[in-house]
Amino acid sequence: MATTCSTRLHLLLFVAVCLRAAVSEWSYQTSWYENSRADKVARGTVWPQPRSVETTAARFSLDPGNFKIEAYPSSAAGTAECKEVVDPALTRYLGLLFWIPGDERTGVDGDEILDKLVVTVARRCNRYPSMQSDESYSIEVNSDGATLQAQTAWGALRGLETFSQLVYEDNGKHVMNGTSISDSPRFAHRGVMIDTARHFLPVPYILQNLDAMAYNKLNVFHWHMVDDQAFPFQSTTFPDLSGRGAYTRKHVYTPDDVSDVIEFARLRGIRVIPEFDTPGHMMSWGQGHPEILTRCLPTSFQPDIYHLGPANPAREATYTFMRDLFQEIREVFADEYLHVGGDEVRFQCWNSNEEVQQFMRQQGYPNTTEGFAKLQEYYIRRILDILHQIPERTRGIVWQEIFDNSIVSGDPTGLNRDTIIHVWQWNDTRYQGVPFREELAKVTRAGYKTILSSCWYLNYINYGRDWPQFYECDPHNFTGTDQQKQLVLGGEACLWAEWVDSTNFIPRMWPRASAVAERLWSPQDVADSTAASPRMEEQRCRMVRRGIPAQPQGPSFCQYEFNILGQQPDYRPVITSAAPRVMGGLLHRVFLLLVASAVSGRWA
């Protein structure tokens, strides 16, 4: 009798286990939100939107074990200069094409297979990208195969990013539709500015941001490296600048660090433009070299001033110092442009210093706002002349105050014509100055090239999604001639770091900067943020899948959530919705209670 009861009990337990597995499988059905999300994500779409894209109903499967990306050997892609950039990119993007975990992939037998992408580069390669780089490319995907053609290696990089975004997941397969794309950027200067003075950002986070920039076809990293608070650039010419001006001796960027960042950026077609803001924002410089700054003295108007202020424009030694430093910077950084700042100079300190006052009298500058504007203009002209005297002729970028003060001083066309004016002010509660559209009109009317940042200050945050306001700001939205608008080179999304460090840097930047990226790359008529939302959701989840912790844009989920455990490329969450897990657990408990009740009743 005992044996019979034991056998029946084992049988019931076996049935319970089988039924539990069946119930769990049944309960893991697609949740209601997964179904509703289908309309919110545009799978296999490209960000930024290409200039011209045509998609067919033809569908091709890609086999992760056999797919190849090859450079056409008889094109420039096979030359030594191009291989430095192209070959690492082929390897990098081959790794980005496939993400479905091996145990979830389904076979492609019987499918029409796309087995390789052939990349052709038409022209010889320059070592570094520049303002003049051709980033155009074309892609063809059809039954004859897949080809990517570009004039330069930089265009090939942009095309590889687009090709990688065309791949999407369908029933356990990596697939792609027949596609024809012809693409090129609307603006040449498409940048992101980060501030490493208010908070030090470790190099790995800077590199991660460069990857995210490449995923969005941004091509300028504006590195606001130093400011009042800290001087983390480790100069070999003036070691006391960082030795005394950095937060600590660990919070510095060594020459090797800078070299690594520049090389990482180069391989992604990104220019690195450093900013050493002058004559204002230089208090940290004075920790190691107080002799180059103006000592602010007490006056009846400001009796409590005793600190160091802007650079001292009255001393020739200041210009000698700046020449030696900029010579070193030019040798370290490869780009032809150097941002020299020029914003927010406090004239009160110059007004309090007798040495500066005497110099102004010698120059014939009155002790008025106009006179101090002339003094700053004198200083900046000297700085720009120093840049031009450096071998390979370095050009300057300045914040808009330099242009505005030239108007005050009566000489709005006195700057070097190759100087770029960086427009950043706006006339609302957060910014100063005139409306940026009026500023763009004035700057271009005077014949200067310009870049815009006023409407793309990502350090300002709002509750809810704010990327549409960045998306809808257009650098050409001002009153001016076609010739004036050709002087607008593009723009930059700026992330100032008073409240940003490595804990929130990347999520604060992305995917909000993606909105700026599309505005600067795509045609002007691609301007509807509502229509762009499904592609933005796809791009955000794509970045998350690639290891970029881009912040969410509202209630939703990504099939592959952020890889918090560092298990790329095979990381995936066990489950992407709580509903099946909760439902399965509830049904399981109910079922076991019923089984237990039946067993207890049968043998009671």
Secondary structure as a PSIPRED ss2 file (coil, helix, strand):
# PSIPRED VFORMAT (PSIPRED V4.0)

   1 M C   1.000  0.000  0.000
   2 A H   0.000  1.000  0.000
   3 T H   0.000  1.000  0.000
   4 T H   0.000  1.000  0.000
   5 C H   0.000  1.000  0.000
   6 S H   0.000  1.000  0.000
   7 T H   0.000  1.000  0.000
   8 R H   0.000  1.000  0.000
   9 L H   0.000  1.000  0.000
  10 H H   0.000  1.000  0.000
  11 L H   0.000  1.000  0.000
  12 L H   0.000  1.000  0.000
  13 L H   0.000  1.000  0.000
  14 F H   0.000  1.000  0.000
  15 V H   0.000  1.000  0.000
  16 A H   0.000  1.000  0.000
  17 V H   0.000  1.000  0.000
  18 C H   0.000  1.000  0.000
  19 L H   0.000  1.000  0.000
  20 R H   0.000  1.000  0.000
  21 A H   0.000  1.000  0.000
  22 A H   0.000  1.000  0.000
  23 V H   0.000  1.000  0.000
  24 S H   0.000  1.000  0.000
  25 E H   0.000  1.000  0.000
  26 W H   0.000  1.000  0.000
  27 S H   0.000  1.000  0.000
  28 Y C   1.000  0.000  0.000
  29 Q C   1.000  0.000  0.000
  30 T C   1.000  0.000  0.000
  31 S C   1.000  0.000  0.000
  32 W H   0.000  1.000  0.000
  33 Y H   0.000  1.000  0.000
  34 E H   0.000  1.000  0.000
  35 N H   0.000  1.000  0.000
  36 S H   0.000  1.000  0.000
  37 R H   0.000  1.000  0.000
  38 A C   1.000  0.000  0.000
  39 D C   1.000  0.000  0.000
  40 K C   1.000  0.000  0.000
  41 V C   1.000  0.000  0.000
  42 A C   1.000  0.000  0.000
  43 R C   1.000  0.000  0.000
  44 G C   1.000  0.000  0.000
  45 T C   1.000  0.000  0.000
  46 V C   1.000  0.000  0.000
  47 W C   1.000  0.000  0.000
  48 P C   1.000  0.000  0.000
  49 Q C   1.000  0.000  0.000
  50 P C   1.000  0.000  0.000
  51 R C   1.000  0.000  0.000
  52 S E   0.000  0.000  1.000
  53 V E   0.000  0.000  1.000
  54 E E   0.000  0.000  1.000
  55 T E   0.000  0.000  1.000
  56 T E   0.000  0.000  1.000
  57 A E   0.000  0.000  1.000
  58 A E   0.000  0.000  1.000
  59 R E   0.000  0.000  1.000
  60 F E   0.000  0.000  1.000
  61 S E   0.000  0.000  1.000
  62 L E   0.000  0.000  1.000
  63 D C   1.000  0.000  0.000
  64 P C   1.000  0.000  0.000
  65 G C   1.000  0.000  0.000
  66 N C   1.000  0.000  0.000
  67 F C   1.000  0.000  0.000
  68 K E   0.000  0.000  1.000
  69 I E   0.000  0.000  1.000
  70 E E   0.000  0.000  1.000
  71 A E   0.000  0.000  1.000
  72 Y C   1.000  0.000  0.000
  73 P C   1.000  0.000  0.000
  74 S C   1.000  0.000  0.000
  75 S C   1.000  0.000  0.000
  76 A H   0.000  1.000  0.000
  77 A H   0.000  1.000  0.000
  78 G H   0.000  1.000  0.000
  79 T C   1.000  0.000  0.000
  80 A H   0.000  1.000  0.000
  81 E H   0.000  1.000  0.000
  82 C H   0.000  1.000  0.000
  83 K H   0.000  1.000  0.000
  84 E H   0.000  1.000  0.000
  85 V H   0.000  1.000  0.000
  86 V H   0.000  1.000  0.000
  87 D H   0.000  1.000  0.000
  88 P H   0.000  1.000  0.000
  89 A H   0.000  1.000  0.000
  90 L H   0.000  1.000  0.000
  91 T H   0.000  1.000  0.000
  92 R H   0.000  1.000  0.000
  93 Y H   0.000  1.000  0.000
  94 L H   0.000  1.000  0.000
  95 G H   0.000  1.000  0.000
  96 L H   0.000  1.000  0.000
  97 L C   1.000  0.000  0.000
  98 F C   1.000  0.000  0.000
  99 W C   1.000  0.000  0.000
 100 I C   1.000  0.000  0.000
 101 P C   1.000  0.000  0.000
 102 G H   0.000  1.000  0.000
 103 D H   0.000  1.000  0.000
 104 E H   0.000  1.000  0.000
 105 R C   1.000  0.000  0.000
 106 T C   1.000  0.000  0.000
 107 G C   1.000  0.000  0.000
 108 V C   1.000  0.000  0.000
 109 D C   1.000  0.000  0.000
 110 G C   1.000  0.000  0.000
 111 D C   1.000  0.000  0.000
 112 E C   1.000  0.000  0.000
 113 I E   0.000  0.000  1.000
 114 L C   1.000  0.000  0.000
 115 D C   1.000  0.000  0.000
 116 K E   0.000  0.000  1.000
 117 L E   0.000  0.000  1.000
 118 V E   0.000  0.000  1.000
 119 V E   0.000  0.000  1.000
 120 T E   0.000  0.000  1.000
 121 V E   0.000  0.000  1.000
 122 A C   1.000  0.000  0.000
 123 R C   1.000  0.000  0.000
 124 R C   1.000  0.000  0.000
 125 C C   1.000  0.000  0.000
 126 N C   1.000  0.000  0.000
 127 R C   1.000  0.000  0.000
 128 Y C   1.000  0.000  0.000
 129 P C   1.000  0.000  0.000
 130 S C   1.000  0.000  0.000
 131 M C   1.000  0.000  0.000
 132 Q C   1.000  0.000  0.000
 133 S C   1.000  0.000  0.000
 134 D C   1.000  0.000  0.000
 135 E C   1.000  0.000  0.000
 136 S C   1.000  0.000  0.000
 137 Y E   0.000  0.000  1.000
 138 S E   0.000  0.000  1.000
 139 I E   0.000  0.000  1.000
 140 E E   0.000  0.000  1.000
 141 V E   0.000  0.000  1.000
 142 N E   0.000  0.000  1.000
 143 S C   1.000  0.000  0.000
 144 D C   1.000  0.000  0.000
 145 G E   0.000  0.000  1.000
 146 A E   0.000  0.000  1.000
 147 T E   0.000  0.000  1.000
 148 L E   0.000  0.000  1.000
 149 Q E   0.000  0.000  1.000
 150 A E   0.000  0.000  1.000
 151 Q C   1.000  0.000  0.000
 152 T C   1.000  0.000  0.000
 153 A H   0.000  1.000  0.000
 154 W H   0.000  1.000  0.000
 155 G H   0.000  1.000  0.000
 156 A H   0.000  1.000  0.000
 157 L H   0.000  1.000  0.000
 158 R H   0.000  1.000  0.000
 159 G H   0.000  1.000  0.000
 160 L H   0.000  1.000  0.000
 161 E H   0.000  1.000  0.000
 162 T H   0.000  1.000  0.000
 163 F H   0.000  1.000  0.000
 164 S H   0.000  1.000  0.000
 165 Q H   0.000  1.000  0.000
 166 L H   0.000  1.000  0.000
 167 V C   1.000  0.000  0.000
 168 Y E   0.000  0.000  1.000
 169 E E   0.000  0.000  1.000
 170 D E   0.000  0.000  1.000
 171 N C   1.000  0.000  0.000
 172 G C   1.000  0.000  0.000
 173 K E   0.000  0.000  1.000
 174 H E   0.000  0.000  1.000
 175 V E   0.000  0.000  1.000
 176 M E   0.000  0.000  1.000
 177 N E   0.000  0.000  1.000
 178 G E   0.000  0.000  1.000
 179 T E   0.000  0.000  1.000
 180 S E   0.000  0.000  1.000
 181 I E   0.000  0.000  1.000
 182 S E   0.000  0.000  1.000
 183 D E   0.000  0.000  1.000
 184 S C   1.000  0.000  0.000
 185 P C   1.000  0.000  0.000
 186 R C   1.000  0.000  0.000
 187 F C   1.000  0.000  0.000
 188 A C   1.000  0.000  0.000
 189 H E   0.000  0.000  1.000
 190 R E   0.000  0.000  1.000
 191 G E   0.000  0.000  1.000
 192 V E   0.000  0.000  1.000
 193 M E   0.000  0.000  1.000
 194 I E   0.000  0.000  1.000
 195 D E   0.000  0.000  1.000
 196 T C   1.000  0.000  0.000
 197 A C   1.000  0.000  0.000
 198 R C   1.000  0.000  0.000
 199 H C   1.000  0.000  0.000
 200 F C   1.000  0.000  0.000
 201 L C   1.000  0.000  0.000
 202 P C   1.000  0.000  0.000
 203 V H   0.000  1.000  0.000
 204 P H   0.000  1.000  0.000
 205 Y H   0.000  1.000  0.000
 206 I H   0.000  1.000  0.000
 207 L H   0.000  1.000  0.000
 208 Q H   0.000  1.000  0.000
 209 N H   0.000  1.000  0.000
 210 L H   0.000  1.000  0.000
 211 D H   0.000  1.000  0.000
 212 A H   0.000  1.000  0.000
 213 M H   0.000  1.000  0.000
 214 A H   0.000  1.000  0.000
 215 Y H   0.000  1.000  0.000
 216 N C   1.000  0.000  0.000
 217 K C   1.000  0.000  0.000
 218 L C   1.000  0.000  0.000
 219 N C   1.000  0.000  0.000
 220 V E   0.000  0.000  1.000
 221 F E   0.000  0.000  1.000
 222 H E   0.000  0.000  1.000
 223 W E   0.000  0.000  1.000
 224 H E   0.000  0.000  1.000
 225 M C   1.000  0.000  0.000
 226 V C   1.000  0.000  0.000
 227 D C   1.000  0.000  0.000
 228 D C   1.000  0.000  0.000
 229 Q C   1.000  0.000  0.000
 230 A C   1.000  0.000  0.000
 231 F C   1.000  0.000  0.000
 232 P C   1.000  0.000  0.000
 233 F E   0.000  0.000  1.000
 234 Q C   1.000  0.000  0.000
 235 S C   1.000  0.000  0.000
 236 T C   1.000  0.000  0.000
 237 T C   1.000  0.000  0.000
 238 F C   1.000  0.000  0.000
 239 P C   1.000  0.000  0.000
 240 D H   0.000  1.000  0.000
 241 L H   0.000  1.000  0.000
 242 S H   0.000  1.000  0.000
 243 G H   0.000  1.000  0.000
 244 R H   0.000  1.000  0.000
 245 G H   0.000  1.000  0.000
 246 A C   1.000  0.000  0.000
 247 Y C   1.000  0.000  0.000
 248 T C   1.000  0.000  0.000
 249 R C   1.000  0.000  0.000
 250 K C   1.000  0.000  0.000
 251 H C   1.000  0.000  0.000
 252 V C   1.000  0.000  0.000
 253 Y E   0.000  0.000  1.000
 254 T C   1.000  0.000  0.000
 255 P H   0.000  1.000  0.000
 256 D H   0.000  1.000  0.000
 257 D H   0.000  1.000  0.000
 258 V H   0.000  1.000  0.000
 259 S H   0.000  1.000  0.000
 260 D H   0.000  1.000  0.000
 261 V H   0.000  1.000  0.000
 262 I H   0.000  1.000  0.000
 263 E H   0.000  1.000  0.000
 264 F H   0.000  1.000  0.000
 265 A H   0.000  1.000  0.000
 266 R H   0.000  1.000  0.000
 267 L C   1.000  0.000  0.000
 268 R C   1.000  0.000  0.000
 269 G C   1.000  0.000  0.000
 270 I C   1.000  0.000  0.000
 271 R E   0.000  0.000  1.000
 272 V E   0.000  0.000  1.000
 273 I E   0.000  0.000  1.000
 274 P E   0.000  0.000  1.000
 275 E E   0.000  0.000  1.000
 276 F C   1.000  0.000  0.000
 277 D C   1.000  0.000  0.000
 278 T C   1.000  0.000  0.000
 279 P C   1.000  0.000  0.000
 280 G C   1.000  0.000  0.000
 281 H C   1.000  0.000  0.000
 282 M C   1.000  0.000  0.000
 283 M C   1.000  0.000  0.000
 284 S C   1.000  0.000  0.000
 285 W H   0.000  1.000  0.000
 286 G H   0.000  1.000  0.000
 287 Q H   0.000  1.000  0.000
 288 G H   0.000  1.000  0.000
 289 H C   1.000  0.000  0.000
 290 P H   0.000  1.000  0.000
 291 E H   0.000  1.000  0.000
 292 I H   0.000  1.000  0.000
 293 L E   0.000  0.000  1.000
 294 T E   0.000  0.000  1.000
 295 R E   0.000  0.000  1.000
 296 C C   1.000  0.000  0.000
 297 L C   1.000  0.000  0.000
 298 P C   1.000  0.000  0.000
 299 T C   1.000  0.000  0.000
 300 S C   1.000  0.000  0.000
 301 F C   1.000  0.000  0.000
 302 Q C   1.000  0.000  0.000
 303 P C   1.000  0.000  0.000
 304 D C   1.000  0.000  0.000
 305 I C   1.000  0.000  0.000
 306 Y C   1.000  0.000  0.000
 307 H C   1.000  0.000  0.000
 308 L E   0.000  0.000  1.000
 309 G E   0.000  0.000  1.000
 310 P E   0.000  0.000  1.000
 311 A E   0.000  0.000  1.000
 312 N C   1.000  0.000  0.000
 313 P C   1.000  0.000  0.000
 314 A C   1.000  0.000  0.000
 315 R C   1.000  0.000  0.000
 316 E H   0.000  1.000  0.000
 317 A H   0.000  1.000  0.000
 318 T H   0.000  1.000  0.000
 319 Y H   0.000  1.000  0.000
 320 T H   0.000  1.000  0.000
 321 F H   0.000  1.000  0.000
 322 M H   0.000  1.000  0.000
 323 R H   0.000  1.000  0.000
 324 D H   0.000  1.000  0.000
 325 L H   0.000  1.000  0.000
 326 F H   0.000  1.000  0.000
 327 Q H   0.000  1.000  0.000
 328 E H   0.000  1.000  0.000
 329 I H   0.000  1.000  0.000
 330 R H   0.000  1.000  0.000
 331 E H   0.000  1.000  0.000
 332 V H   0.000  1.000  0.000
 333 F C   1.000  0.000  0.000
 334 A C   1.000  0.000  0.000
 335 D C   1.000  0.000  0.000
 336 E C   1.000  0.000  0.000
 337 Y E   0.000  0.000  1.000
 338 L E   0.000  0.000  1.000
 339 H E   0.000  0.000  1.000
 340 V E   0.000  0.000  1.000
 341 G E   0.000  0.000  1.000
 342 G C   1.000  0.000  0.000
 343 D C   1.000  0.000  0.000
 344 E C   1.000  0.000  0.000
 345 V C   1.000  0.000  0.000
 346 R C   1.000  0.000  0.000
 347 F H   0.000  1.000  0.000
 348 Q H   0.000  1.000  0.000
 349 C H   0.000  1.000  0.000
 350 W H   0.000  1.000  0.000
 351 N H   0.000  1.000  0.000
 352 S H   0.000  1.000  0.000
 353 N C   1.000  0.000  0.000
 354 E H   0.000  1.000  0.000
 355 E H   0.000  1.000  0.000
 356 V H   0.000  1.000  0.000
 357 Q H   0.000  1.000  0.000
 358 Q H   0.000  1.000  0.000
 359 F H   0.000  1.000  0.000
 360 M H   0.000  1.000  0.000
 361 R H   0.000  1.000  0.000
 362 Q H   0.000  1.000  0.000
 363 Q H   0.000  1.000  0.000
 364 G C   1.000  0.000  0.000
 365 Y C   1.000  0.000  0.000
 366 P C   1.000  0.000  0.000
 367 N C   1.000  0.000  0.000
 368 T C   1.000  0.000  0.000
 369 T H   0.000  1.000  0.000
 370 E H   0.000  1.000  0.000
 371 G H   0.000  1.000  0.000
 372 F H   0.000  1.000  0.000
 373 A H   0.000  1.000  0.000
 374 K H   0.000  1.000  0.000
 375 L H   0.000  1.000  0.000
 376 Q H   0.000  1.000  0.000
 377 E H   0.000  1.000  0.000
 378 Y H   0.000  1.000  0.000
 379 Y H   0.000  1.000  0.000
 380 I H   0.000  1.000  0.000
 381 R H   0.000  1.000  0.000
 382 R H   0.000  1.000  0.000
 383 I H   0.000  1.000  0.000
 384 L H   0.000  1.000  0.000
 385 D H   0.000  1.000  0.000
 386 I H   0.000  1.000  0.000
 387 L H   0.000  1.000  0.000
 388 H H   0.000  1.000  0.000
 389 Q H   0.000  1.000  0.000
 390 I C   1.000  0.000  0.000
 391 P C   1.000  0.000  0.000
 392 E C   1.000  0.000  0.000
 393 R C   1.000  0.000  0.000
 394 T C   1.000  0.000  0.000
 395 R E   0.000  0.000  1.000
 396 G E   0.000  0.000  1.000
 397 I E   0.000  0.000  1.000
 398 V E   0.000  0.000  1.000
 399 W E   0.000  0.000  1.000
 400 Q C   1.000  0.000  0.000
 401 E H   0.000  1.000  0.000
 402 I H   0.000  1.000  0.000
 403 F H   0.000  1.000  0.000
 404 D H   0.000  1.000  0.000
 405 N H   0.000  1.000  0.000
 406 S H   0.000  1.000  0.000
 407 I H   0.000  1.000  0.000
 408 V H   0.000  1.000  0.000
 409 S C   1.000  0.000  0.000
 410 G C   1.000  0.000  0.000
 411 D C   1.000  0.000  0.000
 412 P C   1.000  0.000  0.000
 413 T C   1.000  0.000  0.000
 414 G C   1.000  0.000  0.000
 415 L C   1.000  0.000  0.000
 416 N C   1.000  0.000  0.000
 417 R C   1.000  0.000  0.000
 418 D C   1.000  0.000  0.000
 419 T C   1.000  0.000  0.000
 420 I E   0.000  0.000  1.000
 421 I E   0.000  0.000  1.000
 422 H E   0.000  0.000  1.000
 423 V E   0.000  0.000  1.000
 424 W C   1.000  0.000  0.000
 425 Q C   1.000  0.000  0.000
 426 W C   1.000  0.000  0.000
 427 N C   1.000  0.000  0.000
 428 D C   1.000  0.000  0.000
 429 T C   1.000  0.000  0.000
 430 R C   1.000  0.000  0.000
 431 Y C   1.000  0.000  0.000
 432 Q C   1.000  0.000  0.000
 433 G C   1.000  0.000  0.000
 434 V C   1.000  0.000  0.000
 435 P C   1.000  0.000  0.000
 436 F H   0.000  1.000  0.000
 437 R H   0.000  1.000  0.000
 438 E H   0.000  1.000  0.000
 439 E H   0.000  1.000  0.000
 440 L H   0.000  1.000  0.000
 441 A H   0.000  1.000  0.000
 442 K H   0.000  1.000  0.000
 443 V H   0.000  1.000  0.000
 444 T H   0.000  1.000  0.000
 445 R H   0.000  1.000  0.000
 446 A C   1.000  0.000  0.000
 447 G C   1.000  0.000  0.000
 448 Y C   1.000  0.000  0.000
 449 K E   0.000  0.000  1.000
 450 T E   0.000  0.000  1.000
 451 I E   0.000  0.000  1.000
 452 L E   0.000  0.000  1.000
 453 S C   1.000  0.000  0.000
 454 S C   1.000  0.000  0.000
 455 C C   1.000  0.000  0.000
 456 W C   1.000  0.000  0.000
 457 Y E   0.000  0.000  1.000
 458 L C   1.000  0.000  0.000
 459 N C   1.000  0.000  0.000
 460 Y C   1.000  0.000  0.000
 461 I C   1.000  0.000  0.000
 462 N C   1.000  0.000  0.000
 463 Y C   1.000  0.000  0.000
 464 G C   1.000  0.000  0.000
 465 R C   1.000  0.000  0.000
 466 D C   1.000  0.000  0.000
 467 W H   0.000  1.000  0.000
 468 P H   0.000  1.000  0.000
 469 Q H   0.000  1.000  0.000
 470 F H   0.000  1.000  0.000
 471 Y H   0.000  1.000  0.000
 472 E C   1.000  0.000  0.000
 473 C C   1.000  0.000  0.000
 474 D C   1.000  0.000  0.000
 475 P C   1.000  0.000  0.000
 476 H C   1.000  0.000  0.000
 477 N C   1.000  0.000  0.000
 478 F C   1.000  0.000  0.000
 479 T C   1.000  0.000  0.000
 480 G C   1.000  0.000  0.000
 481 T C   1.000  0.000  0.000
 482 D H   0.000  1.000  0.000
 483 Q H   0.000  1.000  0.000
 484 Q H   0.000  1.000  0.000
 485 K H   0.000  1.000  0.000
 486 Q C   1.000  0.000  0.000
 487 L C   1.000  0.000  0.000
 488 V E   0.000  0.000  1.000
 489 L E   0.000  0.000  1.000
 490 G E   0.000  0.000  1.000
 491 G E   0.000  0.000  1.000
 492 E E   0.000  0.000  1.000
 493 A E   0.000  0.000  1.000
 494 C E   0.000  0.000  1.000
 495 L E   0.000  0.000  1.000
 496 W C   1.000  0.000  0.000
 497 A C   1.000  0.000  0.000
 498 E C   1.000  0.000  0.000
 499 W C   1.000  0.000  0.000
 500 V C   1.000  0.000  0.000
 501 D C   1.000  0.000  0.000
 502 S C   1.000  0.000  0.000
 503 T C   1.000  0.000  0.000
 504 N C   1.000  0.000  0.000
 505 F H   0.000  1.000  0.000
 506 I H   0.000  1.000  0.000
 507 P H   0.000  1.000  0.000
 508 R H   0.000  1.000  0.000
 509 M H   0.000  1.000  0.000
 510 W C   1.000  0.000  0.000
 511 P C   1.000  0.000  0.000
 512 R H   0.000  1.000  0.000
 513 A H   0.000  1.000  0.000
 514 S H   0.000  1.000  0.000
 515 A H   0.000  1.000  0.000
 516 V H   0.000  1.000  0.000
 517 A H   0.000  1.000  0.000
 518 E H   0.000  1.000  0.000
 519 R H   0.000  1.000  0.000
 520 L H   0.000  1.000  0.000
 521 W H   0.000  1.000  0.000
 522 S C   1.000  0.000  0.000
 523 P C   1.000  0.000  0.000
 524 Q C   1.000  0.000  0.000
 525 D C   1.000  0.000  0.000
 526 V C   1.000  0.000  0.000
 527 A C   1.000  0.000  0.000
 528 D C   1.000  0.000  0.000
 529 S H   0.000  1.000  0.000
 530 T H   0.000  1.000  0.000
 531 A H   0.000  1.000  0.000
 532 A H   0.000  1.000  0.000
 533 S H   0.000  1.000  0.000
 534 P H   0.000  1.000  0.000
 535 R H   0.000  1.000  0.000
 536 M H   0.000  1.000  0.000
 537 E H   0.000  1.000  0.000
 538 E H   0.000  1.000  0.000
 539 Q H   0.000  1.000  0.000
 540 R H   0.000  1.000  0.000
 541 C H   0.000  1.000  0.000
 542 R H   0.000  1.000  0.000
 543 M H   0.000  1.000  0.000
 544 V H   0.000  1.000  0.000
 545 R H   0.000  1.000  0.000
 546 R C   1.000  0.000  0.000
 547 G C   1.000  0.000  0.000
 548 I C   1.000  0.000  0.000
 549 P C   1.000  0.000  0.000
 550 A C   1.000  0.000  0.000
 551 Q C   1.000  0.000  0.000
 552 P C   1.000  0.000  0.000
 553 Q C   1.000  0.000  0.000
 554 G C   1.000  0.000  0.000
 555 P C   1.000  0.000  0.000
 556 S C   1.000  0.000  0.000
 557 F C   1.000  0.000  0.000
 558 C C   1.000  0.000  0.000
 559 Q C   1.000  0.000  0.000
 560 Y C   1.000  0.000  0.000
 561 E C   1.000  0.000  0.000
 562 F C   1.000  0.000  0.000
 563 N C   1.000  0.000  0.000
 564 I C   1.000  0.000  0.000
 565 L C   1.000  0.000  0.000
 566 G C   1.000  0.000  0.000
 567 Q C   1.000  0.000  0.000
 568 Q C   1.000  0.000  0.000
 569 P C   1.000  0.000  0.000
 570 D C   1.000  0.000  0.000
 571 Y C   1.000  0.000  0.000
 572 R C   1.000  0.000  0.000
 573 P C   1.000  0.000  0.000
 574 V C   1.000  0.000  0.000
 575 I C   1.000  0.000  0.000
 576 T C   1.000  0.000  0.000
 577 S C   1.000  0.000  0.000
 578 A H   0.000  1.000  0.000
 579 A H   0.000  1.000  0.000
 580 P H   0.000  1.000  0.000
 581 R H   0.000  1.000  0.000
 582 V H   0.000  1.000  0.000
 583 M H   0.000  1.000  0.000
 584 G H   0.000  1.000  0.000
 585 G H   0.000  1.000  0.000
 586 L H   0.000  1.000  0.000
 587 L H   0.000  1.000  0.000
 588 H H   0.000  1.000  0.000
 589 R H   0.000  1.000  0.000
 590 V H   0.000  1.000  0.000
 591 F H   0.000  1.000  0.000
 592 L H   0.000  1.000  0.000
 593 L H   0.000  1.000  0.000
 594 L H   0.000  1.000  0.000
 595 V H   0.000  1.000  0.000
 596 A H   0.000  1.000  0.000
 597 S H   0.000  1.000  0.000
 598 A H   0.000  1.000  0.000
 599 V H   0.000  1.000  0.000
 600 S H   0.000  1.000  0.000
 601 G H   0.000  1.000  0.000
 602 R H   0.000  1.000  0.000
 603 W C   1.000  0.000  0.000
 604 A C   1.000  0.000  0.000
